[in-house]
Amino acid sequence: MKDPATLLEALVQGADTHGRYFADEYLLRRLFWWHSQEVPPAQVAVWRDQLVQQGEIIVAPLALSCYDDDPIDIATIVNRQRFPRFAARPAIPATVRAMVYARDGHACRHCGATADLSIDHIHPFSRGGSDDLENFQTLCRPCNSRKGARIETRTPGGAQ
């Protein structure tokens, strides 16, 4: 634990899939818990500020604390592409999209809408789902947003 690069490395490992983590020096310190006795929060704050100056991270408020109305700051890694953990997944090929839309009648499988359609994983990729044709379904964007990363329990046509 010698410099801001160490904090950046820990942040890459501990951040969410969008490269974000709470920017509070006490929470950032938890990213390297195995050295927690050696690294005081004040040092972590210095490293955080150095990473901001170097353009490696951006620190911005996310919301206000429900306890004391203080801002809750989030550190976001700027150039995630250079870290394998954040490598972009390839897009669903246009031919596969067309097959899914045709199979599902160009309508949302939850509400029947025919506008603003998207392709969704029935069993989310982030939870071990595959990119097989049988694991895709057509949903409108509002239904897809409501579903999120939950595992699909509906059958075609909306029956539970």
Rosetta silent file (secondary structure, phi, psi, omega in degrees, C-alpha in Angstrom):
SEQUENCE: MKDPATLLEALVQGADTHGRYFADEYLLRRLFWWHSQEVPPAQVAVWRDQLVQQGEIIVAPLALSCYDDDPIDIATIVNRQRFPRFAARPAIPATVRAMVYARDGHACRHCGATADLSIDHIHPFSRGGSDDLENFQTLCRPCNSRKGARIETRTPGGAQ
SCORE:     score description
SCORE:     0.000 S_00000001
   1 L     0.000   90.279 -172.005    0.000    0.000    0.000 S_00000001
   2 L  -121.821  -22.179 -171.117    2.229    2.777   -1.231 S_00000001
   3 L  -159.166  179.502  179.865    0.436    5.197   -3.529 S_00000001
   4 H   -60.257  -29.101  179.695   -2.778    6.224   -5.299 S_00000001
   5 H   -60.919  -33.219  178.010   -2.307    3.420   -7.856 S_00000001
   6 H   -66.296  -40.843  176.684   -2.896    0.924   -5.057 S_00000001
   7 H   -64.772  -42.322  179.101   -6.178    2.622   -4.215 S_00000001
   8 H   -61.119  -43.187  178.627   -7.167    2.613   -7.902 S_00000001
   9 H   -60.321  -44.578  178.616   -6.408   -1.111   -8.137 S_00000001
  10 H   -65.934  -37.654  179.375   -8.539   -1.800   -5.052 S_00000001
  11 H   -65.404  -40.786  177.441  -11.284    0.428   -6.429 S_00000001
  12 H   -58.911  -43.073 -178.462  -11.300   -1.483   -9.732 S_00000001
  13 H   -71.786  -33.925 -173.794  -11.765   -4.750   -7.821 S_00000001
  14 H   -97.142   -8.098 -176.127  -14.404   -3.432   -5.409 S_00000001
  15 L   -74.343  163.132  175.463  -16.473   -1.187   -7.689 S_00000001
  16 L   -74.912 -175.872 -175.491  -19.842   -2.114   -9.158 S_00000001
  17 L   -67.147  -14.444  177.244  -20.203   -3.022  -12.837 S_00000001
  18 L   -97.757    7.859  178.235  -20.278    0.674  -13.741 S_00000001
  19 L    76.281   28.392 -176.863  -16.968    1.333  -11.971 S_00000001
  20 E  -113.144  148.161  175.917  -18.547    3.145   -9.013 S_00000001
  21 E  -155.573  152.537  179.118  -17.849    3.000   -5.291 S_00000001
  22 E   -59.804  135.493 -172.734  -18.617    5.243   -2.332 S_00000001
  23 L   -88.856   -5.901  179.194  -15.984    7.990   -2.168 S_00000001
  24 L   -59.634  133.746 -174.876  -15.956    8.389    1.615 S_00000001
  25 H   -62.589  -27.784  178.699  -12.413    7.708    2.867 S_00000001
  26 H   -72.752  -38.780  177.988  -13.678    5.319    5.559 S_00000001
  27 H   -73.562  -40.099  176.982  -15.580    3.230    3.011 S_00000001
  28 H   -60.558  -36.098 -179.880  -12.729    3.376    0.490 S_00000001
  29 H   -60.048  -30.995  179.394  -10.421    2.151    3.232 S_00000001
  30 H   -65.454  -20.208 -179.958  -12.502   -1.044    3.442 S_00000001
  31 H   -62.366  -27.579  175.579  -11.405   -1.929   -0.097 S_00000001
  32 H  -123.317   63.368 -177.132   -8.065   -3.010    1.314 S_00000001
  33 H   -58.433  -29.017 -177.846   -9.201   -4.380    4.664 S_00000001
  34 H   -68.203  -15.642  176.786   -6.108   -6.584    4.932 S_00000001
  35 H  -114.689   15.875 -169.113   -4.057   -3.375    5.413 S_00000001
  36 L   -59.608  -27.823  178.722   -6.674   -1.452    7.375 S_00000001
  37 L   -76.264  -25.242 -175.827   -4.437   -0.970   10.400 S_00000001
  38 L   -87.783  -22.456 -173.502   -1.626    0.408    8.265 S_00000001
  39 L  -115.404  107.293  179.288   -3.588    2.912    6.169 S_00000001
  40 L   -73.564  151.599  179.005   -5.349    5.734    8.011 S_00000001
  41 H   -54.869  -33.776  179.417   -8.472    7.266    6.426 S_00000001
  42 H   -61.512  -37.829  178.489   -6.646   10.584    6.021 S_00000001
  43 H   -68.598  -39.836  178.063   -4.097    8.873    3.732 S_00000001
  44 H   -61.531  -40.183  178.134   -6.893    7.258    1.724 S_00000001
  45 H   -62.601  -39.361  178.162   -8.467   10.717    1.292 S_00000001
  46 H   -63.524  -46.645  179.520   -5.150   12.084   -0.023 S_00000001
  47 H   -62.312  -42.164  178.401   -4.877    9.207   -2.525 S_00000001
  48 H   -57.632  -47.104 -178.575   -8.516    9.699   -3.592 S_00000001
  49 H   -65.731  -34.971  176.897   -7.854   13.380   -4.247 S_00000001
  50 H   -66.824  -39.362  177.330   -4.682   12.559   -6.182 S_00000001
  51 H   -63.999  -35.108  176.093   -6.630   10.120   -8.401 S_00000001
  52 H   -65.098  -46.690 -179.633   -9.141   12.900   -9.101 S_00000001
  53 H   -63.239  -33.681  179.329   -6.311   15.305  -10.052 S_00000001
  54 L   -78.603   -7.456 -179.219   -4.761   12.642  -12.300 S_00000001
  55 L    78.853   15.527 -179.848   -8.116   12.167  -14.074 S_00000001
  56 L   -80.405  -33.221  179.219   -8.365    8.509  -13.038 S_00000001
  57 E  -135.773  160.256  171.959  -11.634    8.920  -11.122 S_00000001
  58 E  -118.366  135.429  175.627  -14.458   11.416  -10.824 S_00000001
  59 E  -112.724  120.896 -178.103  -16.040   12.089   -7.438 S_00000001
  60 E  -140.495  150.857  178.856  -19.600   13.369   -7.618 S_00000001
  61 E   -70.006  140.000  177.635  -22.562   13.458   -5.229 S_00000001
  62 E   -99.661  -44.427 -176.737  -25.115   10.690   -5.693 S_00000001
  63 E  -162.901 -177.159  174.904  -27.729   11.693   -3.111 S_00000001
  64 E  -104.777  141.563  178.697  -28.157   13.199    0.331 S_00000001
  65 L   -63.418  139.068  177.981  -27.849   11.098    3.457 S_00000001
  66 L   -76.093   -9.772 -178.181  -31.175   10.371    5.122 S_00000001
  67 L   -90.731  -45.656 -173.575  -29.476   10.843    8.498 S_00000001
  68 L  -135.965   11.507  179.788  -27.838   14.244    8.277 S_00000001
  69 L    61.195   16.975  172.859  -28.468   15.594    4.720 S_00000001
  70 L   -77.199  148.566  178.747  -24.757   15.371    3.920 S_00000001
  71 E   -68.595  143.760  173.894  -23.983   14.463    0.303 S_00000001
  72 E  -100.311  110.492 -176.399  -23.133   10.832   -0.441 S_00000001
  73 E   -91.123  144.109  178.592  -20.245   10.981   -2.903 S_00000001
  74 E  -118.612  132.636  172.782  -19.481    8.285   -5.464 S_00000001
  75 E   -93.526  127.158  179.722  -16.066    7.697   -7.014 S_00000001
  76 E  -119.021  128.476  178.310  -16.358    6.606  -10.648 S_00000001
  77 E   -70.552  127.649 -172.644  -13.441    5.139  -12.602 S_00000001
  78 L   -74.111  -54.387 -173.402  -12.996    7.256  -15.727 S_00000001
  79 L  -107.527   73.954 -176.270  -11.318    4.894  -18.226 S_00000001
  80 H   -68.164  -25.200 -175.085  -12.823    1.503  -17.404 S_00000001
  81 H   -57.908  -26.612 -176.639  -12.016    0.038  -20.839 S_00000001
  82 H   -80.486   -4.699  179.028   -8.371   -0.505  -19.887 S_00000001
  83 L  -107.552  123.723 -177.173   -9.366   -2.864  -17.044 S_00000001
  84 H   -54.794  -30.911 -177.811  -10.391   -6.407  -18.068 S_00000001
  85 H   -59.903  -29.101 -176.744  -13.020   -6.504  -15.317 S_00000001
  86 H  -105.128   18.346 -178.776  -15.039   -3.854  -17.165 S_00000001
  87 L   -58.392  136.502 -178.440  -14.617   -5.223  -20.683 S_00000001
  88 L   -71.160  139.146  174.529  -17.721   -4.555  -22.739 S_00000001
  89 L   -78.574  146.217  178.280  -19.828   -7.535  -23.705 S_00000001
  90 L   -66.111  147.743  178.946  -20.485   -7.888  -27.409 S_00000001
  91 L   -68.282  155.508  175.256  -23.883   -6.663  -28.582 S_00000001
  92 L   -68.589  125.803 -177.158  -26.603   -9.155  -29.489 S_00000001
  93 L   -58.464  148.047 -178.496  -26.246   -9.659  -33.266 S_00000001
  94 H   -58.706  -36.183 -179.977  -28.932   -8.054  -35.455 S_00000001
  95 H   -65.858  -39.156  178.316  -29.911  -11.442  -36.919 S_00000001
  96 H   -67.681  -41.750  177.801  -30.553  -12.856  -33.426 S_00000001
  97 H   -58.403  -45.746 -179.148  -32.548   -9.747  -32.484 S_00000001
  98 H   -61.344  -40.899  179.720  -34.683  -10.135  -35.608 S_00000001
  99 H   -64.801  -40.903 -179.444  -35.341  -13.817  -34.814 S_00000001
 100 H   -66.463  -46.566  178.506  -36.394  -13.016  -31.220 S_00000001
 101 H   -58.512  -45.575 -179.296  -38.686  -10.175  -32.329 S_00000001
 102 H   -63.988  -45.316  179.512  -40.270  -12.406  -35.005 S_00000001
 103 H   -58.159  -39.194 -176.748  -40.692  -15.328  -32.599 S_00000001
 104 L   -91.557   10.712  175.737  -42.400  -13.059  -30.055 S_00000001
 105 L    69.830   26.173  179.456  -44.666  -11.402  -32.652 S_00000001
 106 L    51.744   42.583  179.471  -42.950   -8.011  -32.404 S_00000001
 107 L  -145.149  152.017  177.479  -44.696   -7.389  -29.060 S_00000001
 108 L   -63.900  131.867 -179.744  -43.720   -7.208  -25.401 S_00000001
 109 L   -74.132  -11.821  178.368  -44.192  -10.599  -23.743 S_00000001
 110 L   -96.093  -50.319 -172.527  -45.385   -8.916  -20.532 S_00000001
 111 L  -115.978   -9.402  178.627  -47.799   -6.179  -21.604 S_00000001
 112 L    86.617    1.236  179.941  -48.223   -6.646  -25.367 S_00000001
 113 L   -60.219  148.716 -179.979  -46.830   -3.214  -26.325 S_00000001
 114 L  -114.068    2.576 -179.902  -45.474   -2.949  -29.853 S_00000001
 115 L  -114.285  156.222  175.606  -43.384    0.214  -29.461 S_00000001
 116 L    55.742   49.833 -175.820  -39.997    0.852  -27.806 S_00000001
 117 E   -85.310  153.224  176.917  -39.047   -2.838  -27.794 S_00000001
 118 E  -144.488  165.340  176.803  -35.822   -4.344  -26.469 S_00000001
 119 E   -97.957  136.030 -177.504  -34.266   -7.773  -26.068 S_00000001
 120 E  -128.974  147.418  171.613  -34.060   -9.154  -22.520 S_00000001
 121 E   -83.111  126.548  177.391  -32.425  -12.189  -20.954 S_00000001
 122 L   -63.336  -51.753  171.993  -35.086  -14.339  -19.257 S_00000001
 123 L  -101.265  107.550 -171.909  -32.398  -15.655  -16.889 S_00000001
 124 L   -52.742  139.997  178.169  -30.103  -12.586  -16.565 S_00000001
 125 H   -57.337  -38.777 -178.702  -26.579  -12.890  -17.909 S_00000001
 126 H   -66.545  -13.221  178.929  -25.292  -11.331  -14.679 S_00000001
 127 H  -114.827   25.364  174.729  -26.819  -14.276  -12.798 S_00000001
 128 L    95.182    3.909  178.830  -25.388  -17.001  -14.979 S_00000001
 129 L   -69.816  157.543 -176.534  -27.869  -16.863  -17.871 S_00000001
 130 L   -99.465  172.888  174.798  -26.705  -17.723  -21.350 S_00000001
 131 L   -99.570   30.345  177.195  -26.848  -15.914  -24.679 S_00000001
 132 L   -76.752  150.369 -179.517  -28.896  -18.748  -26.194 S_00000001
 133 H   -55.470  -37.390 -178.552  -31.893  -17.854  -28.335 S_00000001
 134 H   -68.788  -17.713 -179.157  -34.223  -19.595  -25.856 S_00000001
 135 H   -94.142    2.011  177.582  -33.018  -17.274  -23.076 S_00000001
 136 E  -101.346  149.541  173.617  -34.015  -14.093  -24.958 S_00000001
 137 E  -145.117  159.565  176.885  -37.424  -12.450  -24.938 S_00000001
 138 E   -93.001  125.145  174.392  -38.959   -9.291  -26.335 S_00000001
 139 E  -133.151  149.898  170.732  -39.910   -6.687  -23.733 S_00000001
 140 E   -74.221  159.221 -176.619  -40.806   -3.030  -24.026 S_00000001
 141 H   -59.010  -41.655  177.797  -38.299   -0.781  -22.265 S_00000001
 142 H   -60.608  -42.973  178.591  -40.611    0.004  -19.298 S_00000001
 143 H   -66.511  -38.733  179.058  -41.213   -3.720  -18.628 S_00000001
 144 H   -63.746  -40.618  178.549  -37.515   -4.464  -19.102 S_00000001
 145 H   -65.772  -41.110  178.749  -36.629   -1.737  -16.580 S_00000001
 146 H   -64.514  -38.606 -179.049  -39.147   -3.075  -14.058 S_00000001
 147 H   -67.362  -40.662 -179.958  -37.793   -6.608  -14.442 S_00000001
 148 L    58.937 -137.048 -177.104  -34.188   -5.497  -13.905 S_00000001
 149 L   -99.838   21.206  177.158  -31.813   -8.378  -13.086 S_00000001
 150 L   -75.286  151.587  177.053  -34.495  -10.602  -11.569 S_00000001
 151 L   -78.383  129.105 -175.344  -34.825  -14.118  -12.884 S_00000001
 152 L   -65.304  130.857  176.705  -37.891  -14.357  -15.092 S_00000001
 153 L  -116.610   -6.181  179.602  -40.765  -16.421  -13.710 S_00000001
 154 L   -81.836  154.199  173.466  -43.412  -15.519  -16.286 S_00000001
 155 L  -103.798  163.299  179.178  -44.257  -17.665  -19.223 S_00000001
 156 L   -51.953  139.420  179.437  -45.030  -16.242  -22.670 S_00000001
 157 L    94.191   -5.642  173.968  -48.313  -14.364  -22.671 S_00000001
 158 L    94.429   -1.641  179.271  -47.960  -13.068  -19.137 S_00000001
 159 L   -71.842  144.601  179.994  -49.203  -16.081  -17.141 S_00000001
 160 L   -86.633    0.000    0.000  -47.432  -16.692  -13.820 S_00000001
